Amino acid sequence: MTSEKIRYGTIVLLFVTLVADGFDAVTMSMVVPTLSREWQLPAAAFTAPLVATNIGVVVGLVIANWFCQRLPRRTVICLATAVFTLGTLATVLAEDITVLTVIRALTGLGFGVVFPAATSLAADVVPPRRRETASVVVPLGLSFGSTVAGLVGSRLLALLGWTSVFWLAGLFGLVLIAVLWWRLPEVARTIPVPAAASGPRETKPSSVRGLFSRGLGVTTTTMWVFSILVFATMYTLESWLPTFMLDYGFTPEQAPLGSAVKGFGGLIGGVVLVVGTMLFGAGRMIVAFLGLAAVCLAVAGALPVGTTVLLALVGGMGAGLIGGCVAQVGVAAQVYNGDRRTTGIGWNMGIGRLGSIAGPAACGVLLAAGHGPRTLFLLMAGLIVVGLAMASVFVRRAGTTPDATSTGAAPAGISG
């Protein structure tokens, strides 16, 4: 098999891995309306397991680099996939909120480790000029997975009950683990990249301190603030959108359609993002997509909308938020070089996940206090506006950092 075929095959496998990640990650939020009815608990009572999942993800993202520096990334990806697959299967055993919370926290660890490992491997198996594009394409598997979960989940909930969603996700994960172990290469052994093409390599494992050296301090700080705000908004929707749908006349079995539409919007946005990244650079695409998300959130909160218009706006939210978040990964892949890349992507996403904890938790508190989706949509629109201000800073600085210039990369806002 030629190196080119190995590269493309690896990208496909990594994409499918994040499809499984995206599917499993939204299963909990999809079944909250059904579990709330069956367990006779208010929806806000499920704040703990929803937030626990994101806490596990944060820990996983932060420790991912430690594992990637000591184990082949194929091994790391397979182990992380096994963790979230087994956690998904174990969810069906939960009979109360406490057990459910513990299981989801452990499941989140797998979600957190697999993302930076897969994204950094995708960036390394392609030529330097394609790193930004590869780092955009692979994470779109998350959107595809959530779309499939929303479409399939609504049918499974109606026909077979809430446990069927987790059984399907878990069985797919078991098959995927075997395929990954069989076919996923370790890039350093299988696809050697000449030193001149890959740019300078760091001589020792990178630490988080390196993300603030060599003129990276302001860029890293603004990227982290941006991530917190965007993740707070994105994961508030991911955790609570099916519950929001009930206020607009959807049944618990129909509520997962909100997740499907949001994920589908992310996919459509992803196609535009891939083309736009090649033409205009990831930096400019961040501004465009986050602007779309802010408008859709503001309209949903400020104007009276029916179910059809709401679904259209949710699709726009998905396109804007997922597109903006994925585009930032493309910027990070260019800003950070060598071993610093895995550290940079992992910490950037890990710090951002602090927002994924705070956002859904705050939403649960506000829901329990009687606030409705309109108020929450307006609050999220405000967060995105601040995020746009942060993006204007790091996009402007991204192409001037020493790491970016050492790889011969164009500025993040300019096509390569």
LUMGUVO-637644 format. One record per residue (C-alpha): x, y, z; residue number from 1. Coordinates in steps of 0.2 Angstrom, whole numbers, plus 2048, in hexadecimal, padded with zeros to 3 digits. Layout:
REM residues N
<node x="X" y="Y" z="Z" num="NUM"/>
...
REM end
This chain:
REM residues 416
<node x="800" y="800" z="800" num="1"/>
<node x="807" y="811" z="7FB" num="2"/>
<node x="80A" y="81F" z="807" num="3"/>
<node x="7FD" y="829" z="7FF" num="4"/>
<node x="7F0" y="81C" z="802" num="5"/>
<node x="7F5" y="819" z="814" num="6"/>
<node x="7F3" y="82C" z="817" num="7"/>
<node x="7E1" y="82D" z="810" num="8"/>
<node x="7DD" y="81C" z="818" num="9"/>
<node x="7E3" y="823" z="829" num="10"/>
<node x="7D9" y="833" z="827" num="11"/>
<node x="7C9" y="829" z="823" num="12"/>
<node x="7CC" y="81E" z="833" num="13"/>
<node x="7CF" y="82D" z="83E" num="14"/>
<node x="7BF" y="835" z="837" num="15"/>
<node x="7B5" y="826" z="83B" num="16"/>
<node x="7BC" y="825" z="84C" num="17"/>
<node x="7B6" y="837" z="850" num="18"/>
<node x="7A5" y="832" z="848" num="19"/>
<node x="7A4" y="825" z="856" num="20"/>
<node x="7A9" y="832" z="862" num="21"/>
<node x="79C" y="83E" z="85C" num="22"/>
<node x="78E" y="831" z="85D" num="23"/>
<node x="792" y="82B" z="86E" num="24"/>
<node x="795" y="83D" z="875" num="25"/>
<node x="783" y="842" z="871" num="26"/>
<node x="77A" y="832" z="877" num="27"/>
<node x="778" y="838" z="889" num="28"/>
<node x="770" y="849" z="884" num="29"/>
<node x="764" y="840" z="878" num="30"/>
<node x="75D" y="835" z="885" num="31"/>
<node x="75B" y="842" z="893" num="32"/>
<node x="749" y="846" z="88E" num="33"/>
<node x="744" y="833" z="88E" num="34"/>
<node x="74E" y="82F" z="89E" num="35"/>
<node x="746" y="83E" z="8A6" num="36"/>
<node x="735" y="837" z="8A2" num="37"/>
<node x="739" y="825" z="8A7" num="38"/>
<node x="743" y="829" z="8B7" num="39"/>
<node x="736" y="836" z="8BB" num="40"/>
<node x="743" y="844" z="8BE" num="41"/>
<node x="744" y="856" z="8B7" num="42"/>
<node x="750" y="858" z="8A9" num="43"/>
<node x="75B" y="863" z="8B3" num="44"/>
<node x="75F" y="854" z="8BE" num="45"/>
<node x="76A" y="84D" z="8B0" num="46"/>
<node x="776" y="85C" z="8B1" num="47"/>
<node x="782" y="851" z="8BB" num="48"/>
<node x="785" y="843" z="8AE" num="49"/>
<node x="785" y="850" z="8A0" num="50"/>
<node x="792" y="85A" z="8A8" num="51"/>
<node x="79C" y="84B" z="8AE" num="52"/>
<node x="79E" y="845" z="89C" num="53"/>
<node x="7A7" y="856" z="898" num="54"/>
<node x="7B1" y="855" z="8A8" num="55"/>
<node x="7B8" y="845" z="8A2" num="56"/>
<node x="7BB" y="84C" z="891" num="57"/>
<node x="7C5" y="85A" z="898" num="58"/>
<node x="7D0" y="84E" z="8A2" num="59"/>
<node x="7D2" y="843" z="892" num="60"/>
<node x="7D8" y="852" z="887" num="61"/>
<node x="7E4" y="858" z="894" num="62"/>
<node x="7EC" y="847" z="897" num="63"/>
<node x="7EC" y="842" z="884" num="64"/>
<node x="7FD" y="849" z="881" num="65"/>
<node x="805" y="83F" z="88F" num="66"/>
<node x="7FF" y="82F" z="887" num="67"/>
<node x="803" y="834" z="875" num="68"/>
<node x="815" y="838" z="87B" num="69"/>
<node x="817" y="827" z="882" num="70"/>
<node x="80D" y="81B" z="877" num="71"/>
<node x="80A" y="81A" z="864" num="72"/>
<node x="7FB" y="824" z="860" num="73"/>
<node x="7F3" y="815" z="858" num="74"/>
<node x="7F3" y="80D" z="86A" num="75"/>
<node x="7ED" y="81D" z="872" num="76"/>
<node x="7DE" y="81F" z="865" num="77"/>
<node x="7D9" y="80D" z="867" num="78"/>
<node x="7DA" y="80D" z="87A" num="79"/>
<node x="7D0" y="81E" z="87B" num="80"/>
<node x="7C3" y="816" z="86F" num="81"/>
<node x="7C2" y="807" z="87A" num="82"/>
<node x="7BF" y="812" z="88A" num="83"/>
<node x="7B0" y="81C" z="882" num="84"/>
<node x="7A9" y="80D" z="87A" num="85"/>
<node x="7A9" y="803" z="88A" num="86"/>
<node x="7A2" y="812" z="893" num="87"/>
<node x="794" y="813" z="887" num="88"/>
<node x="78F" y="801" z="889" num="89"/>
<node x="790" y="803" z="89C" num="90"/>
<node x="784" y="811" z="89C" num="91"/>
<node x="775" y="805" z="899" num="92"/>
<node x="779" y="7FE" z="8AA" num="93"/>
<node x="776" y="80E" z="8B3" num="94"/>
<node x="766" y="80F" z="8BE" num="95"/>
<node x="769" y="820" z="8C7" num="96"/>
<node x="771" y="831" z="8C4" num="97"/>
<node x="780" y="82D" z="8CF" num="98"/>
<node x="785" y="81D" z="8C5" num="99"/>
<node x="781" y="826" z="8B5" num="100"/>
<node x="78C" y="834" z="8B9" num="101"/>
<node x="79B" y="829" z="8BE" num="102"/>
<node x="79A" y="81F" z="8AD" num="103"/>
<node x="798" y="82F" z="8A3" num="104"/>
<node x="7A7" y="837" z="8AB" num="105"/>
<node x="7B2" y="827" z="8A6" num="106"/>
<node x="7AB" y="827" z="895" num="107"/>
<node x="7B0" y="839" z="893" num="108"/>
<node x="7C2" y="835" z="896" num="109"/>
<node x="7C2" y="82A" z="886" num="110"/>
<node x="7BA" y="838" z="87C" num="111"/>
<node x="7C7" y="845" z="882" num="112"/>
<node x="7D6" y="83A" z="87E" num="113"/>
<node x="7D1" y="835" z="86D" num="114"/>
<node x="7CE" y="846" z="865" num="115"/>
<node x="7DF" y="84E" z="866" num="116"/>
<node x="7E8" y="83D" z="863" num="117"/>
<node x="7DE" y="83B" z="853" num="118"/>
<node x="7DF" y="84D" z="84D" num="119"/>
<node x="7F2" y="84E" z="850" num="120"/>
<node x="7F4" y="83E" z="847" num="121"/>
<node x="7EA" y="844" z="838" num="122"/>
<node x="7F5" y="854" z="837" num="123"/>
<node x="805" y="84A" z="837" num="124"/>
<node x="800" y="83D" z="82A" num="125"/>
<node x="7FE" y="84A" z="81C" num="126"/>
<node x="80A" y="857" z="815" num="127"/>
<node x="80C" y="867" z="81E" num="128"/>
<node x="802" y="871" z="812" num="129"/>
<node x="7F3" y="866" z="815" num="130"/>
<node x="7F4" y="865" z="828" num="131"/>
<node x="7E7" y="873" z="82A" num="132"/>
<node x="7DB" y="86A" z="81F" num="133"/>
<node x="7DD" y="859" z="827" num="134"/>
<node x="7DB" y="861" z="838" num="135"/>
<node x="7CA" y="868" z="832" num="136"/>
<node x="7C4" y="858" z="829" num="137"/>
<node x="7C7" y="84B" z="837" num="138"/>
<node x="7BD" y="854" z="845" num="139"/>
<node x="7AE" y="856" z="83A" num="140"/>
<node x="7AB" y="843" z="83E" num="141"/>
<node x="7A4" y="84A" z="84F" num="142"/>
<node x="797" y="853" z="845" num="143"/>
<node x="793" y="844" z="83A" num="144"/>
<node x="792" y="839" z="84A" num="145"/>
<node x="786" y="845" z="853" num="146"/>
<node x="77B" y="846" z="843" num="147"/>
<node x="779" y="834" z="841" num="148"/>
<node x="776" y="832" z="854" num="149"/>
<node x="768" y="83F" z="853" num="150"/>
<node x="760" y="836" z="844" num="151"/>
<node x="762" y="824" z="849" num="152"/>
<node x="75F" y="828" z="85C" num="153"/>
<node x="74D" y="82F" z="859" num="154"/>
<node x="748" y="81F" z="851" num="155"/>
<node x="751" y="814" z="85E" num="156"/>
<node x="749" y="81D" z="86C" num="157"/>
<node x="738" y="81B" z="865" num="158"/>
<node x="73A" y="809" z="861" num="159"/>
<node x="746" y="801" z="86D" num="160"/>
<node x="748" y="80D" z="87C" num="161"/>
<node x="757" y="817" z="882" num="162"/>
<node x="763" y="809" z="885" num="163"/>
<node x="763" y="805" z="872" num="164"/>
<node x="76C" y="815" z="86E" num="165"/>
<node x="77B" y="810" z="879" num="166"/>
<node x="77B" y="7FE" z="873" num="167"/>
<node x="77D" y="803" z="861" num="168"/>
<node x="78A" y="810" z="865" num="169"/>
<node x="794" y="803" z="86F" num="170"/>
<node x="793" y="7F5" z="863" num="171"/>
<node x="799" y="800" z="855" num="172"/>
<node x="7A8" y="806" z="860" num="173"/>
<node x="7AD" y="7F4" z="863" num="174"/>
<node x="7AE" y="7F0" z="850" num="175"/>
<node x="7B7" y="801" z="84E" num="176"/>
<node x="7C5" y="7FC" z="85B" num="177"/>
<node x="7C9" y="7ED" z="851" num="178"/>
<node x="7CA" y="7F6" z="841" num="179"/>
<node x="7D5" y="804" z="848" num="180"/>
<node x="7E1" y="7F7" z="850" num="181"/>
<node x="7E3" y="7EE" z="83F" num="182"/>
<node x="7E4" y="7FC" z="833" num="183"/>
<node x="7E9" y="80C" z="83C" num="184"/>
<node x="7FC" y="810" z="839" num="185"/>
<node x="808" y="818" z="845" num="186"/>
<node x="80E" y="827" z="83A" num="187"/>
<node x="820" y="827" z="83F" num="188"/>
<node x="822" y="815" z="83A" num="189"/>
<node x="817" y="814" z="82B" num="190"/>
<node x="818" y="825" z="822" num="191"/>
<node x="828" y="82D" z="825" num="192"/>
<node x="829" y="840" z="821" num="193"/>
<node x="839" y="848" z="81C" num="194"/>
<node x="840" y="854" z="829" num="195"/>
<node x="840" y="862" z="81D" num="196"/>
<node x="82E" y="860" z="819" num="197"/>
<node x="828" y="85E" z="82B" num="198"/>
<node x="831" y="86D" z="832" num="199"/>
<node x="83C" y="86E" z="842" num="200"/>
<node x="838" y="861" z="84F" num="201"/>
<node x="839" y="864" z="861" num="202"/>
<node x="846" y="85A" z="86A" num="203"/>
<node x="83C" y="856" z="87A" num="204"/>
<node x="82A" y="854" z="87E" num="205"/>
<node x="820" y="864" z="87E" num="206"/>
<node x="818" y="86A" z="88E" num="207"/>
<node x="80A" y="877" z="890" num="208"/>
<node x="817" y="884" z="894" num="209"/>
<node x="81D" y="883" z="882" num="210"/>
<node x="80C" y="889" z="87D" num="211"/>
<node x="811" y="89A" z="884" num="212"/>
<node x="823" y="89C" z="87E" num="213"/>
<node x="82A" y="8A2" z="86E" num="214"/>
<node x="81C" y="8B0" z="86C" num="215"/>
<node x="80E" y="8A4" z="86E" num="216"/>
<node x="807" y="8AB" z="87F" num="217"/>
<node x="7F9" y="8B7" z="878" num="218"/>
<node x="7F4" y="8AB" z="86A" num="219"/>
<node x="7F2" y="89C" z="876" num="220"/>
<node x="7E9" y="8A7" z="883" num="221"/>
<node x="7DC" y="8AE" z="877" num="222"/>
<node x="7DA" y="89C" z="86F" num="223"/>
<node x="7D6" y="895" z="880" num="224"/>
<node x="7C9" y="8A3" z="884" num="225"/>
<node x="7C1" y="8A0" z="873" num="226"/>
<node x="7C0" y="88D" z="876" num="227"/>
<node x="7B8" y="890" z="887" num="228"/>
<node x="7AB" y="89B" z="880" num="229"/>
<node x="7A7" y="891" z="871" num="230"/>
<node x="7A7" y="880" z="87A" num="231"/>
<node x="79C" y="887" z="888" num="232"/>
<node x="78F" y="88B" z="87A" num="233"/>
<node x="792" y="87C" z="86F" num="234"/>
<node x="790" y="870" z="87E" num="235"/>
<node x="782" y="878" z="886" num="236"/>
<node x="779" y="875" z="875" num="237"/>
<node x="77F" y="863" z="874" num="238"/>
<node x="77A" y="85F" z="886" num="239"/>
<node x="769" y="868" z="887" num="240"/>
<node x="763" y="86B" z="875" num="241"/>
<node x="758" y="85B" z="875" num="242"/>
<node x="750" y="862" z="886" num="243"/>
<node x="74E" y="873" z="87E" num="244"/>
<node x="744" y="86B" z="870" num="245"/>
<node x="736" y="865" z="87C" num="246"/>
<node x="732" y="877" z="87F" num="247"/>
<node x="72E" y="879" z="86C" num="248"/>
<node x="722" y="86A" z="86B" num="249"/>
<node x="72E" y="85C" z="867" num="250"/>
<node x="72B" y="84B" z="870" num="251"/>
<node x="739" y="843" z="87A" num="252"/>
<node x="73B" y="837" z="86B" num="253"/>
<node x="73C" y="845" z="85F" num="254"/>
<node x="747" y="850" z="869" num="255"/>
<node x="757" y="848" z="862" num="256"/>
<node x="753" y="850" z="851" num="257"/>
<node x="75B" y="860" z="858" num="258"/>
<node x="76B" y="857" z="85A" num="259"/>
<node x="76A" y="850" z="849" num="260"/>
<node x="766" y="861" z="841" num="261"/>
<node x="774" y="869" z="84B" num="262"/>
<node x="780" y="85B" z="845" num="263"/>
<node x="77A" y="85D" z="833" num="264"/>
<node x="77D" y="86F" z="834" num="265"/>
<node x="78F" y="86C" z="83A" num="266"/>
<node x="792" y="860" z="82B" num="267"/>
<node x="78C" y="86D" z="81F" num="268"/>
<node x="796" y="87A" z="827" num="269"/>
<node x="7A5" y="86D" z="827" num="270"/>
<node x="7A4" y="86B" z="814" num="271"/>
<node x="7A4" y="87E" z="812" num="272"/>
<node x="7B2" y="87F" z="81F" num="273"/>
<node x="7BD" y="873" z="816" num="274"/>
<node x="7BC" y="87D" z="805" num="275"/>
<node x="7BD" y="88D" z="80E" num="276"/>
<node x="7CC" y="888" z="818" num="277"/>
<node x="7D5" y="884" z="808" num="278"/>
<node x="7D0" y="894" z="800" num="279"/>
<node x="7D0" y="8A1" z="80E" num="280"/>
<node x="7D9" y="898" z="81D" num="281"/>
<node x="7D1" y="892" z="82D" num="282"/>
<node x="7D3" y="8A3" z="836" num="283"/>
<node x="7C6" y="8AC" z="82B" num="284"/>
<node x="7BA" y="89D" z="82B" num="285"/>
<node x="7BA" y="89E" z="83E" num="286"/>
<node x="7B3" y="8B0" z="83D" num="287"/>
<node x="7A6" y="8AB" z="830" num="288"/>
<node x="7A0" y="89C" z="839" num="289"/>
<node x="79F" y="8A4" z="84A" num="290"/>
<node x="796" y="8B3" z="843" num="291"/>
<node x="789" y="8A7" z="83C" num="292"/>
<node x="787" y="89E" z="84D" num="293"/>
<node x="785" y="8AF" z="856" num="294"/>
<node x="777" y="8B4" z="84A" num="295"/>
<node x="76D" y="8A4" z="84C" num="296"/>
<node x="76E" y="8A4" z="85F" num="297"/>
<node x="769" y="8B6" z="860" num="298"/>
<node x="75A" y="8B3" z="854" num="299"/>
<node x="754" y="8A3" z="85D" num="300"/>
<node x="755" y="8AD" z="86E" num="301"/>
<node x="74E" y="8BE" z="868" num="302"/>
<node x="740" y="8B9" z="85C" num="303"/>
<node x="731" y="8AE" z="85D" num="304"/>
<node x="735" y="89F" z="852" num="305"/>
<node x="72B" y="88F" z="84E" num="306"/>
<node x="732" y="87D" z="84D" num="307"/>
<node x="737" y="87E" z="83B" num="308"/>
<node x="741" y="88F" z="83D" num="309"/>
<node x="748" y="888" z="84D" num="310"/>
<node x="74F" y="879" z="844" num="311"/>
<node x="757" y="884" z="837" num="312"/>
<node x="75F" y="88F" z="844" num="313"/>
<node x="765" y="880" z="84D" num="314"/>
<node x="76D" y="87A" z="83D" num="315"/>
<node x="776" y="88B" z="83B" num="316"/>
<node x="77C" y="88A" z="84D" num="317"/>
<node x="783" y="879" z="84A" num="318"/>
<node x="78C" y="87F" z="83A" num="319"/>
<node x="793" y="88F" z="843" num="320"/>
<node x="799" y="887" z="853" num="321"/>
<node x="7A0" y="877" z="84C" num="322"/>
<node x="7A7" y="880" z="83D" num="323"/>
<node x="7AF" y="88D" z="848" num="324"/>
<node x="7B6" y="880" z="855" num="325"/>
<node x="7BD" y="875" z="848" num="326"/>
<node x="7C5" y="883" z="83E" num="327"/>
<node x="7CE" y="888" z="84E" num="328"/>
<node x="7D6" y="877" z="84F" num="329"/>
<node x="7DC" y="87A" z="83D" num="330"/>
<node x="7E4" y="88B" z="844" num="331"/>
<node x="7EC" y="881" z="852" num="332"/>
<node x="7F3" y="874" z="847" num="333"/>
<node x="7FC" y="882" z="83E" num="334"/>
<node x="801" y="88D" z="84D" num="335"/>
<node x="809" y="87F" z="857" num="336"/>
<node x="818" y="874" z="84F" num="337"/>
<node x="81E" y="863" z="853" num="338"/>
<node x="81B" y="85B" z="864" num="339"/>
<node x="813" y="86B" z="869" num="340"/>
<node x="805" y="868" z="85D" num="341"/>
<node x="7FD" y="85A" z="867" num="342"/>
<node x="800" y="864" z="877" num="343"/>
<node x="7F8" y="874" z="86F" num="344"/>
<node x="7E9" y="86B" z="868" num="345"/>
<node x="7E6" y="861" z="878" num="346"/>
<node x="7E7" y="86F" z="884" num="347"/>
<node x="7DE" y="87B" z="879" num="348"/>
<node x="7CF" y="86F" z="878" num="349"/>
<node x="7D1" y="86A" z="88A" num="350"/>
<node x="7D1" y="87C" z="890" num="351"/>
<node x="7C2" y="87F" z="885" num="352"/>
<node x="7B9" y="870" z="88D" num="353"/>
<node x="7B9" y="87A" z="89D" num="354"/>
<node x="7AB" y="884" z="894" num="355"/>
<node x="7A3" y="873" z="88F" num="356"/>
<node x="7A2" y="870" z="8A2" num="357"/>
<node x="79C" y="881" z="8A8" num="358"/>
<node x="790" y="884" z="899" num="359"/>
<node x="785" y="875" z="89C" num="360"/>
<node x="786" y="876" z="8AF" num="361"/>
<node x="780" y="888" z="8AE" num="362"/>
<node x="773" y="884" z="8A2" num="363"/>
<node x="76C" y="876" z="8AE" num="364"/>
<node x="76C" y="883" z="8BC" num="365"/>
<node x="762" y="890" z="8B1" num="366"/>
<node x="756" y="882" z="8AB" num="367"/>
<node x="753" y="87D" z="8BD" num="368"/>
<node x="750" y="890" z="8C1" num="369"/>
<node x="742" y="891" z="8B4" num="370"/>
<node x="74C" y="899" z="8A6" num="371"/>
<node x="747" y="894" z="894" num="372"/>
<node x="751" y="890" z="884" num="373"/>
<node x="74E" y="8A2" z="87E" num="374"/>
<node x="758" y="8AA" z="88C" num="375"/>
<node x="766" y="89D" z="88A" num="376"/>
<node x="767" y="8A0" z="877" num="377"/>
<node x="76A" y="8B2" z="87A" num="378"/>
<node x="777" y="8AF" z="888" num="379"/>
<node x="780" y="8A3" z="87C" num="380"/>
<node x="780" y="8B0" z="86E" num="381"/>
<node x="789" y="8BC" z="87A" num="382"/>
<node x="796" y="8AF" z="87D" num="383"/>
<node x="79A" y="8AD" z="86B" num="384"/>
<node x="79B" y="8BF" z="868" num="385"/>
<node x="7A9" y="8C0" z="875" num="386"/>
<node x="7B1" y="8B0" z="86C" num="387"/>
<node x="7B1" y="8BA" z="85C" num="388"/>
<node x="7BC" y="8C7" z="864" num="389"/>
<node x="7C8" y="8BA" z="86A" num="390"/>
<node x="7C9" y="8B3" z="859" num="391"/>
<node x="7CD" y="8C3" z="851" num="392"/>
<node x="7DD" y="8C4" z="85C" num="393"/>
<node x="7E4" y="8B2" z="85A" num="394"/>
<node x="7E0" y="8B1" z="847" num="395"/>
<node x="7E9" y="8C1" z="844" num="396"/>
<node x="7F8" y="8BB" z="84E" num="397"/>
<node x="7F8" y="8A9" z="848" num="398"/>
<node x="803" y="8AA" z="839" num="399"/>
<node x="810" y="8B4" z="841" num="400"/>
<node x="815" y="8A7" z="84F" num="401"/>
<node x="826" y="89F" z="84E" num="402"/>
<node x="81E" y="88D" z="84D" num="403"/>
<node x="813" y="892" z="83E" num="404"/>
<node x="821" y="89B" z="834" num="405"/>
<node x="82D" y="88C" z="838" num="406"/>
<node x="821" y="880" z="82E" num="407"/>
<node x="81F" y="88C" z="820" num="408"/>
<node x="80D" y="88E" z="823" num="409"/>
<node x="802" y="89D" z="81D" num="410"/>
<node x="7FA" y="8A8" z="82A" num="411"/>
<node x="7EA" y="89F" z="830" num="412"/>
<node x="7DF" y="8AC" z="828" num="413"/>
<node x="7E7" y="8A9" z="817" num="414"/>
<node x="7E5" y="89A" z="80B" num="415"/>
<node x="7F4" y="88F" z="809" num="416"/>
REM end
